[in-house]
Amino acid sequence: MKYLKNLLIIFIATMTLSQATFATGGVFPYKVERVTLKNGFKAILIPISGSGLISYYSVVRTGSRDEWEPGKSGFAHFFEHMMFRGTERFPGNVYDSIVTSMGADANAYTSSDLTVYHLTAANDYLETIIDIESDRFRNLRYTKEQFQTESGAVYGEYRKGRTSPWSVAFEAFQDMAFDKHTYKHTTIGFEKDIIDMPNQYDYSLSFYKRYYRPENVILVISGDFDVDKAKAFIEKYYSPWEPGYVKPEIDPEPVQTAPRSTKVTYDGKTLPLLMIGYKCDAFDVNNPDYLALDPFAEVAFGRTSDIYKKLVLEEQKVTFIQAGTQSSRDPFPFMIYTQVKKIEDMEYVQAEIEKTIERFKTELIDKSMLEILKKRDKYQFLMQLDSPESVASILPQYITLTGDIKVIDEYFANYDKITPEQIVKSVNKYFVESGKNLLILTGN
Amino acid sequence: MKTINILVALFILLVHIPTNGNSMSNDKVILKINKENPIISIKVWFKVGSQDDPKGKEGLSYLTASMLTQGGTAKNTFASMTEKLFPLASYYSARPSVEMTIFEGKTHKDNFDEFVSLFNEQITEPGFREEDFTRLKNDALNYIETTLRYSSDEELGKAVLYNTIFNGTPYGHILQGTISGLKSITLEDVKNFYSTYFNRENYVVAITGDLSQAQVSKITDALEKLNPGKENTPPAIKAEKIEGINVVIIEKQANATAISMGYPIDLVRGNREWYALSIANSWLGEHRNSSSHLYQIIREERGLNYGDYSYIENFPNGGRFQMPNPNAPKRHQIFEIWIRPVPNETKHFAFRAAIREFEKLLKNGMTDDTYSATRSFLRNYVLNYAPTEDARLGYMIDDKFYNIPAPGHIETFRNLMSKISLAEVNDAIKKNFQSENMVIVFITPDAEALKNALVNNESSPIVYSSPKSDFILEEDKEIINYPIKIKAENIKIVKVDELFN
């Protein structure tokens, strides 16, 4: 759970001057109330008094993972854009003007497993927010022309991100590591599919009908609000929403039987990048093999690890090194990333990474270190909760994995049981040659 | 500093405590004790930034700040400091900017005592080791040579815009400096810079959270042991007058064109007129908000890119942040329009569309409707600028920088939204906005062709992939031939590898 982050976080990690970065994990300290409607819609309410603000997060448990039809990659993200085009009652410009008049901070994002719509505003607007948000989930309307215009903005977003070598590397890595599963493409999608988006109006309607359903959306409200009023408004505005969720037909990824590698050229100058991924399991709070990878990542590759000291600080052959699981709904590789200063050191750096993995196949990590890690993670979790908005904002990824936030406490309870022996067992289980994927990116 | 008196607070208290040193009326401590907040934030502001880099040593303030948080101390190597910090789930970092350098730390109150001794050691007892210096200098060089030049055209466009407008002044280089500047910096330079500027008369410390007087003293006592010295006098900044439209085309292979444009304005926050102008600016281009008029015209109606915004204040890292971060203040600001990458074949069109909308605002001013909607939007929206205690602490530092009295910038902003009249907004537009003298930066391939198109005011027809309304098509007829006077001698073509040298 410590690496419950978007893959792209790595861009940020390399840019800041932080001494240490935050991660998630810990015991959830707030009182939580839940609402479940007959149509399957669920809301998680977290009252935190004092600020006068509420944060409203609609979590759709659909991301680029659900784009299973060929030629439709990037659609979940594209659809996130369409959700701002309005309804019959609140056409796009009316929706915008309501949000503007509230002075709300409103936006959305998409990743491989989810799409999140969020808004933070003064609590006077609770009913208005529930009204306009439920309405667009139930009654979205847009014309073909609007749809086609928006595809231009999505292509613009692709082009904007494409200047980064990391985007190029991730796209190639996922394409190599997966044959059948939809994790083969990144969230933004393949360029050819983005170019074809203007022709997919009918498909977009079907996407909305199948995935934007009450059984697939979970609402989180945190902040300064009256819980009873919120429950009544949720009942009033979300109850008429017709169920009808259709599960995506995602092919499971066959077991990888031989190591894979690829070399990619970036059209620009960059230090060489190295990505190594070992196939592992999906996030599962009840799978100790999987959970043990979190302390392993920290001890083996974190900022206090021997390899970090050697390669980053002493020999200065790489600018950083980072590793972890991706906490995904379906299996995604355990990833190790680094940026090598000189291409001639690439083999040496790979060998050092291999040596580190081999070491932890037999060496038990110190028990006291493991205890420090467990305590540290709880504090890190608490440190993040510094506003109603930050409370709401850390929950969507937990929700998309399991449908609720109980997983936070379960995670910590189970993490507490991890032993040094369990870590050795996990490293032996997942770090096998046949499950290895390696990518090297160089500039021109 | 021993006589600090903190009132026991059930609620948030704001206490400004004057120093007992020789700095006269200069307050050095901002306390925001909040017994309900277990997270302690500390921000130490040193009055030094990239504007203080000596000529030929550009990047020195950035490198010094890096050495203080990513290098070891006199007693401990960086690896050893990292190990000590690790169990505390706390962090500290440096935030260098043009006029200030902030060291910030965050910890849970349970871990405060152990944390603060590391934090103090890091700032007040630096190690200045050669190996840290080499590593951090290479990181800064790598940022310029690869990241900025090649992997972020948007940041590149902004960097070139700022460097061009303030060329020849202490504002005229990016924080990381220049390649030659960085290369010429020695470890000795860093040590001297530290001892000149990181002294006990040149800091302000701001602290928030649930902590005791004794805990506050742990921070202030350590800072008072810094070298004696004097408060830094910031250098004068006099940007050269811009005559006409000056274009810089950065030629590089790119599948899209990033555009940034602007000119200096003589207005900073705190001044009532600034808040009036902010209403006009918010309407024209609120950052990453669909209420932005430029966004509506270029993205929403025409789908040319991801977003289009305008600014009357420095907004670093706009691509990453939704809201402005505090602690990047400047005494001299620019008006700026940011057009996110557009397809190469639409760059001239998008540029014209932006200028045309801006000139319409200059000519017509705001209407009663747009003025009313925008000021009521801003009244609530600015609350999102500082959603956490940590951010509010950052704004308190900025208030001190800009000499904004209590209740501070954000509350002043909110209060003035119901007081500033439409006439004031339109006056502020007339006084501060103009389109005749500015710098335009394009990051694009085919520089020569763009130069010719701009000089000759060539028509810039546009083909859409989807049908558009008659209204938009009519408007386009005006945009595609919209005249913008640019002289050939005012257009400079630069290769990307020639930048930041």
Contacts between the chains, C-beta under 8 A, distances in Angstrom:
chain1	res1	chain2	res2	distance
A	12	B	320	6.9
A	15	B	147	7.8
A	16	B	93	6.6
A	17	B	65	7.1
A	17	B	66	6.0
A	17	B	69	5.8
A	17	B	70	6.3
A	17	B	93	4.9
A	17	B	94	4.9
A	17	B	95	7.2
A	17	B	96	7.7
A	18	B	91	5.8
A	18	B	93	4.3
A	19	B	69	5.6
A	19	B	70	7.0
A	19	B	81	8.0
A	19	B	82	7.1
A	19	B	85	6.3
A	19	B	91	5.2
A	19	B	92	5.1
A	19	B	93	5.7
A	20	B	82	7.5
A	20	B	85	6.2
A	20	B	86	7.3
A	20	B	90	7.5
A	20	B	91	4.2
A	21	B	91	7.2
A	22	B	91	7.3
A	53	B	383	7.0
A	53	B	387	7.5
A	84	B	290	6.8
A	96	B	290	5.4
A	96	B	291	6.6
A	97	B	373	6.9
A	100	B	289	8.0
A	100	B	291	4.5
A	100	B	373	6.4
A	100	B	377	4.7
A	101	B	373	6.7
A	101	B	376	5.9
A	101	B	377	6.4
A	102	B	380	6.2
A	103	B	376	7.2
A	103	B	377	5.0
A	103	B	378	6.8
A	103	B	379	6.1
A	103	B	380	2.4
A	103	B	381	3.8
A	103	B	382	7.6
A	103	B	383	7.1
A	103	B	384	7.7
A	104	B	380	7.3
A	104	B	381	7.4
A	105	B	322	6.7
A	105	B	323	7.0
A	105	B	381	7.0
A	105	B	384	4.1
A	107	B	288	7.6
A	107	B	322	6.4
A	120	B	384	6.3
A	120	B	387	7.3
A	121	B	380	7.0
A	122	B	380	5.7
A	122	B	383	7.5
A	144	B	466	7.5
A	145	B	466	5.4
A	145	B	467	5.3
A	145	B	468	7.1
A	145	B	469	7.6
A	147	B	466	7.7
A	148	B	303	7.6
A	148	B	465	6.0
A	148	B	466	2.8
A	148	B	467	7.6
A	149	B	300	7.7
A	149	B	301	7.1
A	149	B	302	6.9
A	149	B	303	4.0
A	149	B	464	7.7
A	149	B	466	5.5
A	149	B	468	7.7
A	150	B	303	6.2
A	151	B	303	6.8
A	151	B	465	7.2
A	151	B	466	7.6
A	152	B	302	7.2
A	152	B	303	2.7
A	152	B	304	6.1
A	152	B	305	7.9
A	152	B	464	7.8
A	152	B	465	6.7
A	152	B	466	7.9
A	153	B	299	5.3
A	153	B	303	5.1
A	153	B	304	7.9
A	153	B	305	6.8
A	153	B	306	5.9
A	155	B	343	7.7
A	156	B	256	7.1
A	156	B	299	7.5
A	156	B	303	7.7
A	156	B	304	6.7
A	156	B	305	3.9
A	156	B	306	4.4
A	156	B	340	6.6
A	156	B	341	6.3
A	156	B	342	6.8
A	156	B	343	7.7
A	157	B	306	4.6
A	159	B	255	5.5
A	159	B	256	3.9
A	159	B	341	5.2
A	159	B	343	7.5
A	160	B	154	6.8
A	160	B	256	7.0
A	160	B	305	7.7
A	160	B	306	5.5
A	160	B	319	7.9
A	160	B	340	6.0
A	160	B	341	5.0
A	162	B	255	6.7
A	163	B	150	7.3
A	163	B	151	5.4
A	163	B	152	6.1
A	163	B	153	5.2
A	163	B	254	7.0
A	164	B	151	4.7
A	164	B	152	6.9
A	165	B	150	7.8
A	165	B	151	5.7
A	166	B	151	8.0
A	198	B	465	5.0
A	198	B	466	5.8
A	267	B	253	6.3
A	268	B	146	7.8
A	268	B	149	8.0
A	268	B	150	3.6
A	268	B	151	6.6
A	268	B	252	8.0
A	268	B	253	7.5
A	269	B	145	6.7
A	269	B	146	4.8
A	269	B	149	6.6
A	269	B	150	4.8
A	270	B	146	4.9
A	270	B	147	7.9
A	270	B	150	6.3
A	270	B	151	6.5
A	271	B	142	6.1
A	271	B	146	6.0
A	303	B	82	5.2
A	303	B	86	7.2
A	304	B	79	7.6
A	304	B	82	5.7
A	304	B	83	5.0
A	304	B	86	5.1
A	309	B	79	4.9
A	312	B	135	7.6
A	313	B	77	7.9
A	313	B	78	6.2
A	313	B	79	5.6
A	313	B	131	7.3
A	313	B	135	7.0
A	314	B	131	7.3
A	316	B	131	7.4
A	316	B	134	6.7
A	316	B	135	5.1
A	316	B	138	7.1
A	319	B	138	8.0
A	319	B	139	6.2
A	319	B	142	6.7
A	341	B	138	7.2
A	341	B	142	7.8
A	372	B	86	7.3
A	372	B	87	4.5
A	375	B	87	7.1
A	375	B	89	7.9
A	376	B	86	7.0
A	376	B	87	5.6
A	376	B	88	7.5
A	376	B	89	4.5
A	377	B	89	7.4
A	378	B	89	7.8
A	379	B	88	7.5
A	379	B	89	3.5
A	379	B	90	7.9
A	379	B	108	5.2
A	379	B	110	7.5
A	379	B	111	6.9
A	380	B	89	4.5
A	382	B	38	7.5
A	382	B	39	7.8
A	382	B	108	6.3
A	383	B	39	5.9
A	383	B	89	6.3
A	383	B	90	7.7
A	383	B	106	6.6
A	383	B	107	7.8
A	383	B	108	6.0
A	386	B	37	7.9
A	386	B	39	5.7
A	386	B	388	4.5
A	386	B	389	6.5
A	386	B	390	6.5
A	387	B	387	4.5
A	387	B	388	4.6
A	389	B	387	5.3
A	390	B	387	7.7
A	390	B	388	7.0
A	443	B	146	7.1
A	443	B	150	7.3
